[in-house]
Amino acid sequence: MTLNIIDITHIIILLTLVATALLAITFRTLLSAVISLAVFGLILSAEFMLLHAPDVAIAEAGIGAALTTAIFIFALKSTKKVEEKEES
């Protein structure tokens, strides 16, 4: 059994996906976890491109990585403001 470059690329991407998912779970700060999830979405969109699904890759990059990350960051910023007001 021989592995070609595409198979090796799939294996590397899948291992990177597992690593970023584990990082998202283990990070203590929420912003770091959100950034890790954004990286996960971008790497997942690269995997979809390798699987010849460009429409799914574009949707994952646009919605899964960009829009969801922006919503999470806006939510984190607004909750920090509420927490700061309660502490004062």
JOZI-V428977 format. One record per residue. RES is the residue in one small letter. PSI is psi in whole degrees, -180 to 180 (* if undefined). NEAR is the number of other ideal C-beta (glycine too) atoms within 12 Angstrom. D_LAST is the distance of its C-alpha to the last C-alpha in Angstrom with 2 decimals. Layout:
res = [RES & RES]
psi = [PSI & PSI]
near = [NEAR & NEAR]
d_last = [D_LAST & D_LAST]
//
This chain:
res = [m & t & l & n & i & i & d & i & t & h & i & i & i & l & l & t & l & v & a & t & a & l & l & a & i & t & f & r & t & l & l & s & a & v & i & s & l & a & v & f & g & l & i & l & s & a & e & f & m & l & l & h & a & p & d & v & a & i & a & e & a & g & i & g & a & a & l & t & t & a & i & f & i & f & a & l & k & s & t & k & k & v & e & e & k & e & e & s]
psi = [122 & 144 & 130 & -180 & -33 & -42 & -41 & -39 & -41 & -44 & -43 & -43 & -42 & -39 & -37 & -37 & -44 & -41 & -44 & -33 & -42 & -37 & -40 & -34 & -37 & -17 & 142 & -34 & 143 & -35 & -39 & -39 & -39 & -41 & -39 & -39 & -34 & -42 & -39 & -46 & -39 & -41 & -37 & -37 & -33 & -38 & -39 & -35 & -40 & -28 & 10 & 45 & 72 & -30 & -40 & -36 & -42 & -41 & -41 & -42 & -41 & -47 & -51 & -41 & -50 & -57 & -44 & -39 & -43 & -42 & -43 & -43 & -42 & -39 & -41 & -42 & -40 & -33 & -32 & -36 & -39 & -41 & -39 & -37 & -37 & -34 & -28 & *]
near = [4 & 7 & 11 & 10 & 11 & 16 & 14 & 14 & 19 & 21 & 17 & 19 & 25 & 21 & 16 & 22 & 27 & 18 & 18 & 30 & 21 & 16 & 23 & 26 & 15 & 13 & 18 & 11 & 14 & 19 & 21 & 20 & 24 & 27 & 24 & 29 & 31 & 30 & 26 & 32 & 34 & 28 & 32 & 31 & 29 & 28 & 30 & 25 & 23 & 23 & 19 & 11 & 17 & 15 & 14 & 21 & 24 & 19 & 20 & 28 & 28 & 18 & 19 & 27 & 30 & 20 & 17 & 24 & 27 & 20 & 18 & 26 & 22 & 16 & 17 & 21 & 17 & 14 & 16 & 17 & 14 & 13 & 13 & 11 & 10 & 9 & 8 & 7]
d_last = [65.18 & 63.93 & 60.52 & 60.42 & 57.64 & 56.11 & 55.90 & 54.29 & 51.75 & 50.92 & 50.46 & 48.20 & 46.02 & 45.80 & 44.85 & 42.16 & 40.82 & 40.64 & 38.91 & 36.19 & 35.66 & 35.32 & 32.89 & 30.69 & 30.70 & 30.10 & 27.34 & 24.01 & 21.89 & 22.07 & 22.90 & 25.83 & 27.07 & 27.04 & 28.98 & 31.37 & 32.01 & 32.75 & 35.25 & 36.69 & 37.32 & 38.99 & 41.21 & 42.09 & 43.17 & 45.41 & 46.96 & 47.68 & 49.41 & 51.56 & 52.46 & 53.70 & 51.15 & 49.79 & 48.53 & 46.36 & 45.20 & 44.14 & 42.28 & 40.52 & 39.56 & 38.41 & 36.65 & 36.06 & 34.86 & 33.61 & 32.33 & 30.77 & 29.01 & 27.64 & 26.39 & 24.71 & 23.01 & 21.81 & 20.49 & 18.66 & 17.10 & 15.98 & 14.55 & 12.49 & 10.93 & 10.23 & 8.88 & 6.46 & 5.34 & 5.55 & 3.81 & 0.00]
//
